[in-house]
């Protein structure tokens, strides 16, 4: 089966910023993404867990996008415009997809 090269971008950000991030991605031409809850983790600010949070505002989400390489810069510019002033991590990895026309 033939595969096609793509980029997988994962953006972990405070849950309250989800709408702002996804709006920026759509404006930048990203046609699809998946939003996942983040249950906990550890980073520069220390260890944390979603357990015990009174509201969604205290949590994090992970937004995953798969795009063609020529769309990557626009996606990263849009993501950074939201993430730069907030807690968040952006990672990019090479991946392969089966149906290139969907990206």
HELIX and SHEET records of a PDB file:
HELIX    1   1 UNK A   15  UNK A   17  5                                   3    
HELIX    2   2 UNK A   18  UNK A   27  1                                  10    
HELIX    3   3 UNK A   56  UNK A   58  5                                   3    
HELIX    4   4 UNK A   69  UNK A   71  5                                   3    
HELIX    5   5 UNK A   72  UNK A   83  1                                  12    
HELIX    6   6 UNK A  100  UNK A  102  5                                   3    
SHEET    1   A 4 UNK A  34  UNK A  38  0                                        
SHEET    2   A 4 UNK A  60  UNK A  67 -1                                        
SHEET    3   A 4 UNK A   4  UNK A  14 -1                                        
SHEET    4   A 4 UNK A  88  UNK A  97 -1                                        
SHEET    1   B 2 UNK A  40  UNK A  43  0                                        
SHEET    2   B 2 UNK A  46  UNK A  49 -1                                        
END                                                                             
